[in-house]
Each structure stands twice: as structure tokens, then as C-alpha cells.
Amino acid sequence: MSIEVVHSIAAVREKLAPRRGSVGLVPTMGALHRGHLRLIEEARARDRTVTASIFVNPIQFNQPEDYARYPRTLEGDVAVCESAGVDLVFAPPVEEMYPVPPATSVEVATLTEHLCGARRPGHFRGVATVVMKLFEIFQPDRAYFGEKDAQQLAVIERMVRDLNVPVEIIRVPTVREADGLAISSRNQLLSAEERRIAPLLFAALEAAAGAVAAGERDAAAIKRTAAALVEREPRIRVEYLELVDAAGLQPLALLDRPGLLAAAIWLGTTRLIDNVRLEPRQKSHKVVS
């Protein structure tokens, strides 16, 4: 069966009504890349019907110019979805999702206090609201999200748990270029020189992970290890570099539990994010005979 592309909520519900029982959803804002393909592959392996949404969600953008610059490549995105085995694509206009300015929103507290949430007020409220709308529209059994957007993933998981939403959230590891750069739709906004510099972000996070593997547990020292690399490059502006606990996304002074070292940087006018999960090295115990 060839791919179906629909633009209305009513059409999604009509098309999916006879397919209930094993529906997977890959929510996207388009400009699809290999990271999205990995999500689709995971859905294809689990679900009889694989669906995707392509919608640049205006209520999660803090800056109008950022929303205007976001890549929109619907024709190519549909071709990618078709080749990857997606059964149905929902590509609504803004007026379909928000016929009037929304008076109702979903906000997840605590998890949004730090990292991107502290710098982008209202961003995760916009994310949670549109994802909840998509869950109501598609009523999927599973939904697929990448670990590159770690805070977004944590927010969605908590929303689903707190509101008893009957959707299983599937985490998919970050997909990277050969030089380590996390694949993102925003990468295409980088100039050739900025693209050459961009892998320093992951190299810095990996250096910090190496320090943890060697036994470092002091959060300030771990962050200094990463900062030393990115700060060598004058064209990189660090927005944040934080070590938080992996469960609650609260800052850590000591890596005494699973943590997340997360960073956001600017290269020119392009914002990049990345993260690595850190596990504290277990102390060895000498056995006395």
C-alpha cells in the first residue's frame, strides 16, 4: 500500500479507525534526517501501522525569527517517509492544529527548571501541549523519541505517567555523524566552517565522560573538563553546560547517581544541543581474607 498523506485531524481518525491495535507514531517537525529514519525503523520493527506527523509547532518557539528559519521540506520529507515504510503522514496547516489561540496547555513542572527550560520560557509547555494533542489525534500504542532531546523526552515521559496516557514511549539512542556530531535538522543551517567546528561539542562531552570513567565524581571538575575543549574555539558561544541527575534533571554537585551532562552552544545563529549519560564509577572493595 502506498503512503497516505492527510492534512486534517478528521482524516487521521478516519484512516486509523480500522487499524487500531498496533499503531506507532513518530512525531516530527520535518526536515527529516537519519535520526528520524532510526525512529521510523524502530516503529516499523514493532508496529503494524507506522505513522508520522510533520508539523512545525509555533507555540514551542521563543523567537519568531527562529520559527521562520526552521527548515520546511514537506515534499522531500514525504518521499523519505514513503521509502522508509511509513503508512500515513499527517501534515496539518497551523490553522488545523490551532484554529484559535489555545487557552489550554500542558505544563510539566520541575523537569523544566534547568537546561533548555531555564533559557527558553514556555518552550516545553508548547512541546507537551502539541504532543498531547497528537496523542489524542492518533491514539497510538507507541510513540518514538530520540535521546538527543533528553529534556524533551523526560518531559513527555513524565506527562504520560502523570496523566495516565495509554501510550508507550520508546527511547531511541542519538544518531551521529562519523565525526560525532549529533544529527539534527538544524545542522543544515551551519556554514561549512561552522560544520567543521561543530563536532567539538560531542568531543567535549566525551572528554568529560572519560574523566568520569577514570574515577572523577566532582561535578565542577567534570564540567571543567568539557568546557576546556569548547572554550578553545572563539566561534563557539556556550549557552549552558550542566550536570544533572538523569531521573529528575536537577543539578548535581557530586556524581553519586546516574547523571546527564548536557550542553547547548551557538555557532553563528545556529543553536546546537547534545548530551551524554554518565554513570559514577563503582568503588572497588578490597577483599580481606
JOWOWO-V242478 format. One record per residue. N is the residue number from 1. SS is DSSP state (A for helix, B for strand, O for the rest). PHI is phi as a letter, one per 30 degrees, with the letter a starting at -180 (999 if undefined). BURIAL is b if it has 9 or more other C-alpha atoms within 8 Angstrom, else e. Layout:
((N SS PHI BURIAL) (N SS PHI BURIAL))
This chain:
((1 O 999 e) (2 O d e) (3 O d b) (4 B c e) (5 B c b) (6 B b b) (7 O b b) (8 O b b) (9 A d b) (10 A e e) (11 A d b) (12 A e b) (13 A d b) (14 A d e) (15 A d e) (16 A d b) (17 A e e) (18 O d e) (19 O c b) (20 O e e) (21 O k e) (22 O a b) (23 B c b) (24 B c b) (25 B b b) (26 B c b) (27 B d b) (28 B b b) (29 O c b) (30 O i b) (31 O h b) (32 O d b) (33 O b b) (34 A d e) (35 A d b) (36 A d b) (37 A d b) (38 A d b) (39 A d b) (40 A d b) (41 A e b) (42 A d b) (43 A d b) (44 A d b) (45 A d e) (46 A c e) (47 O c b) (48 O d e) (49 B c b) (50 B c b) (51 B b b) (52 B b b) (53 B c b) (54 B b b) (55 O a b) (56 O d b) (57 O d b) (58 A d e) (59 A d e) (60 A c b) (61 O c b) (62 O d b) (63 O c e) (64 A e e) (65 A d e) (66 A d b) (67 A d b) (68 A d e) (69 A d e) (70 O e e) (71 O d e) (72 O b e) (73 O b e) (74 A e b) (75 A e e) (76 A d e) (77 A d b) (78 A d b) (79 A d e) (80 A d b) (81 A d b) (82 A d b) (83 A d e) (84 A d b) (85 O j b) (86 O d b) (87 O d b) (88 B b b) (89 B c b) (90 B c b) (91 O b b) (92 O d b) (93 O d e) (94 A e b) (95 A d e) (96 A d b) (97 A d e) (98 O b e) (99 O d e) (100 O b e) (101 O e e) (102 O d e) (103 O c e) (104 O c e) (105 O b b) (106 O c b) (107 O b e) (108 O c b) (109 O d e) (110 O i e) (111 O d b) (112 O c b) (113 O d e) (114 O b b) (115 O h b) (116 A d b) (117 A d b) (118 A d b) (119 A c e) (120 O b e) (121 O e e) (122 O i b) (123 A e b) (124 A d b) (125 A d b) (126 A d b) (127 A d b) (128 A d b) (129 A d b) (130 A d b) (131 A d b) (132 A d b) (133 A d e) (134 A d b) (135 A d b) (136 A d e) (137 A d b) (138 A d b) (139 O h b) (140 O d b) (141 O d b) (142 B b b) (143 B b b) (144 B c b) (145 B b b) (146 B d b) (147 O d b) (148 O e b) (149 O c b) (150 A d b) (151 A d b) (152 A e b) (153 A d b) (154 A d b) (155 A d b) (156 A d b) (157 A d b) (158 A d b) (159 A e b) (160 A d b) (161 A d e) (162 A d e) (163 O c e) (164 O h e) (165 O d e) (166 O d e) (167 O b b) (168 B d e) (169 B c b) (170 B c e) (171 B d b) (172 B b b) (173 O e e) (174 O d b) (175 O c b) (176 B b b) (177 O d e) (178 O e e) (179 O c e) (180 O j b) (181 O d b) (182 B d b) (183 O d b) (184 O a e) (185 A d b) (186 A d b) (187 A d b) (188 A d e) (189 A d e) (190 O d b) (191 O d e) (192 A e e) (193 A d e) (194 A d b) (195 A d b) (196 A d e) (197 A d e) (198 A e b) (199 O d b) (200 A e b) (201 A d b) (202 A d b) (203 A e b) (204 A d b) (205 A d b) (206 A d b) (207 A d b) (208 A d b) (209 A d b) (210 A d e) (211 A d b) (212 A d b) (213 A d b) (214 O d e) (215 O j e) (216 O d b) (217 O b b) (218 B d b) (219 A d b) (220 A d e) (221 A d b) (222 A d b) (223 A d b) (224 A d e) (225 A d b) (226 A d b) (227 A d b) (228 A e b) (229 A d b) (230 A d b) (231 O d b) (232 O d e) (233 O c e) (234 O d e) (235 O d e) (236 B c b) (237 B c e) (238 B d b) (239 B d e) (240 B a b) (241 B b b) (242 B b b) (243 B c b) (244 B b b) (245 B d b) (246 O d b) (247 O d e) (248 O c e) (249 O h b) (250 O c e) (251 B e b) (252 O c b) (253 O c e) (254 B b e) (255 O d b) (256 O c e) (257 O a e) (258 O e b) (259 B b b) (260 B b b) (261 B c b) (262 B b b) (263 B b b) (264 B b b) (265 B b b) (266 B c b) (267 B b b) (268 O i e) (269 O c e) (270 B c b) (271 B c b) (272 B b b) (273 B b b) (274 B a b) (275 B a b) (276 B b b) (277 B d b) (278 B b b) (279 O c b) (280 O d b) (281 O d e) (282 O d e) (283 O d e) (284 O d e) (285 O c e) (286 O d e) (287 O d e) (288 O c e) (289 O c e))
